[in-house]
Amino acid sequence: MLEIKVRQKNNIVILDLCSRIDVNSANLVEVVGECLRDGYTDILCNLEEIEAIDYMGISVIVIAYKEVANAGGRMKFVNCPAHLKGVFVVSGMDRVVEVFATEDLALNSFKEDKAIEHIKKMQLRRRFKRLPIDLKIELKSKLESSPQCLKLDIINLSAVGAFIFGCDKFKLNDEVVLKMKLAPSQEWLQLEAKVVWVPDKQVQPHEYPGIGVEFSNISSSDQEKLIEFIERNLSFMSSD
């Protein structure tokens, strides 16, 4: 059976693998699943002590890799012995996974990924204009058992998020559902979102109680409706 030693650096889980990765290596998937359940989504597999990987072992790696990717994380590899590089090439894994020569390079790559993600996120936010508006909405938690806040006001809206005033029942990372009607069609638009900002009552008294939300799983058609609504209202404001 595959031997796995687990350690951690900078919130990244490092799996030191030893022996073979084959049909008897399902424990790799189990360990990766445990890491994800514990909240660790960045995983580095150290292959330095791996003797061989067969085609079933590649399948095990693919399953583990997909588990991490589906959880929004990253799985990378380090110290791949020369005799295993051919396996990665033949299987096509070298075009999918990242393999690093040293542990330091691999760990730094996780940091670089997050920095790039942050830059892209900021660029995405800047692409969409924000509309100051008083728009009535209905808001509730995605969890039926959680507190609900109904008939609130959006006072700032963009195609990627909004600031909602009048509710202090949610905290960071809570998942919510909001419904609104956009003129002139007046059709209901239902959007899922995550709470990404909660104003401090002492520091931001004029914005309390309220929450900043970021839309999640938004369809391109719904986002286009928001963009058209925002552009139309911004043009009205500029013409006044």
C-alpha positions in Angstrom: 0.0 0.0 0.0 1.1 3.5 -0.7 2.7 5.1 2.4 1.6 8.8 3.0 3.1 11.2 5.5 1.3 14.4 6.0 2.9 17.7 6.9 2.1 21.4 6.5 3.8 24.6 5.4 2.1 28.0 5.1 -1.4 26.5 5.0 -0.3 24.1 2.2 -0.6 20.4 2.9 2.4 18.4 1.7 2.0 14.7 1.1 5.2 12.7 1.2 4.5 9.6 -0.8 6.5 6.4 -0.6 6.4 3.0 -2.4 4.2 2.5 -5.4 1.1 4.3 -6.8 -1.1 1.5 -8.2 -4.5 -0.2 -7.7 -3.9 -0.4 -4.0 -3.4 3.3 -3.6 -7.0 4.4 -2.9 -5.7 5.8 0.4 -4.3 8.8 -1.6 -7.9 9.8 -2.5 -9.0 9.2 1.1 -6.2 11.4 2.6 -6.9 14.1 0.0 -10.6 14.0 0.9 -9.8 14.4 4.6 -7.6 17.4 3.8 -10.4 19.1 1.8 -12.9 18.4 4.6 -10.5 20.0 7.1 -10.4 23.1 4.9 -7.0 22.6 3.2 -7.4 23.0 -0.6 -3.8 23.5 -1.6 -2.0 20.2 -1.8 1.5 19.3 -2.8 2.5 15.7 -3.5 6.1 14.8 -3.0 7.0 12.0 -5.4 10.7 11.6 -4.4 10.3 8.2 -2.8 7.9 6.7 -5.4 9.3 3.6 -7.0 6.7 3.2 -9.8 3.3 4.4 -11.1 1.2 2.1 -13.2 -1.9 2.9 -15.3 -4.2 2.3 -12.3 -2.0 4.6 -10.3 -2.5 7.3 -12.9 -6.3 6.8 -12.4 -5.9 7.3 -8.7 -3.9 10.5 -9.2 -6.6 11.8 -11.6 -9.4 11.1 -9.2 -7.5 12.9 -6.4 -6.7 15.8 -8.7 -10.3 16.2 -9.7 -11.4 16.1 -6.1 -9.2 19.0 -5.3 -10.1 20.9 -8.5 -13.8 20.5 -7.8 -13.3 21.9 -4.3 -11.7 25.0 -5.8 -8.2 24.0 -4.8 -4.9 23.1 -6.4 -2.9 19.9 -6.5 0.7 20.1 -7.6 3.7 17.7 -7.6 7.3 18.0 -6.7 10.5 15.9 -7.0 9.3 13.6 -9.8 12.1 11.0 -10.3 13.5 10.6 -13.8 12.1 7.1 -14.3 8.5 8.4 -13.7 8.6 11.4 -16.0 8.0 9.1 -19.0 4.8 7.9 -17.3 3.5 11.4 -17.0 4.3 12.2 -20.6 2.7 9.0 -22.0 -0.4 9.4 -19.9 -0.7 13.1 -20.8 -0.5 14.1 -17.2 2.4 16.4 -17.9 -0.1 18.7 -19.8 -2.5 18.8 -16.9 -0.6 18.9 -13.6 2.3 21.2 -12.6 5.5 19.4 -11.5 8.3 21.3 -9.8 11.9 20.5 -9.3 12.1 21.7 -5.7 9.7 22.1 -2.8 10.5 25.9 -2.5 9.6 26.5 -6.1 6.4 24.5 -5.7 5.4 26.4 -2.5 6.1 29.8 -4.0 3.9 28.8 -7.0 0.9 28.6 -4.7 1.6 32.1 -3.5 2.0 33.4 -7.1 -1.3 31.8 -8.1 -3.2 33.6 -5.3 -1.5 36.9 -6.2 -2.5 36.4 -9.9 -6.1 35.5 -8.9 -6.3 38.6 -6.8 -5.2 40.8 -9.7 -7.6 39.2 -12.0 -10.4 39.6 -9.5 -9.6 43.3 -9.1 -9.5 43.7 -12.9 -12.8 42.0 -13.2 -14.4 44.3 -10.7 -13.1 47.4 -12.5 -14.6 46.2 -15.8 -18.1 46.6 -14.4 -19.5 50.0 -13.4 -21.3 50.5 -10.1 -24.7 52.1 -9.9 -25.8 54.0 -6.8 -29.5 53.2 -6.6 -32.4 52.6 -4.2 -33.7 49.2 -5.4 -36.1 47.1 -3.3 -35.1 43.4 -3.0 -36.0 40.3 -1.1 -33.1 38.6 0.6 -32.9 35.2 2.4 -30.3 32.7 3.4 -29.7 29.6 1.2 -30.2 27.6 4.4 -33.9 27.4 5.2 -33.2 27.2 8.9 -31.1 30.4 8.9 -32.5 33.9 9.7 -34.2 35.7 6.8 -34.1 39.4 5.9 -36.9 40.4 3.5 -37.7 43.7 1.7 -34.3 45.4 1.9 -32.6 48.0 -0.2 -29.7 47.7 -2.6 -27.9 51.0 -2.6 -25.0 50.1 -4.8 -25.2 47.6 -7.7 -22.8 46.1 -10.2 -22.8 43.1 -12.4 -20.6 41.2 -10.0 -22.1 42.2 -6.6 -24.0 44.7 -4.5 -24.2 46.5 -1.2 -27.5 45.7 0.7 -28.6 48.0 3.5 -30.9 47.1 6.4 -29.9 43.7 7.6 -27.4 42.6 10.3 -28.3 38.9 10.4 -25.6 37.6 8.1 -21.8 37.2 8.5 -18.8 36.8 6.2 -19.1 33.8 3.8 -22.8 33.3 4.4 -24.5 32.2 1.2 -27.7 34.1 0.3 -30.3 34.4 -2.4 -31.7 37.8 -3.5 -34.7 38.6 -5.7 -35.2 41.8 -7.5 -37.2 43.4 -10.3 -35.4 45.4 -13.0 -37.3 48.0 -14.9 -38.7 48.2 -17.4 -39.5 44.5 -17.8 -40.3 44.1 -14.1 -39.5 40.4 -14.3 -38.1 38.7 -11.2 -34.3 38.1 -11.2 -33.1 35.6 -8.6 -29.4 35.6 -7.9 -27.2 33.6 -5.5 -24.4 35.5 -3.7 -21.9 35.2 -0.9 -21.3 37.8 1.9 -17.8 39.3 1.3 -18.0 42.4 3.5 -19.8 43.4 6.7 -19.4 47.0 7.8 -18.2 47.7 11.4 -20.8 49.7 13.4 -18.1 51.9 15.0 -16.0 52.5 11.9 -18.7 52.7 9.2 -21.9 53.8 11.1 -23.5 55.2 7.9 -23.3 51.8 6.2 -24.5 49.8 9.1 -26.5 47.5 9.2 -25.6 46.2 5.8 -23.6 43.6 3.8 -21.6 43.5 0.7 -22.3 40.5 -1.5 -20.6 39.0 -4.5 -22.8 37.1 -7.0 -22.0 33.4 -7.5 -23.0 31.0 -10.2 -24.5 33.8 -12.1 -25.5 33.0 -15.7 -24.2 35.1 -18.6 -27.8 36.1 -19.4 -28.6 37.3 -15.9 -25.3 39.2 -15.8 -26.1 40.8 -19.2 -29.5 41.9 -17.8 -27.7 43.6 -14.9 -25.2 45.3 -17.2 -28.0 46.6 -19.4 -29.9 47.9 -16.4 -26.9 49.6 -14.9 -25.7 51.2 -18.2 -29.2 52.5 -18.9 -29.6 54.1 -15.5 -26.1 55.5 -15.5 -26.8 57.2 -18.9 -30.0 58.7 -17.4 -28.0 60.1 -14.6 -25.3 61.6 -16.9 -28.0 63.3 -19.0 -29.7 65.0 -16.0 
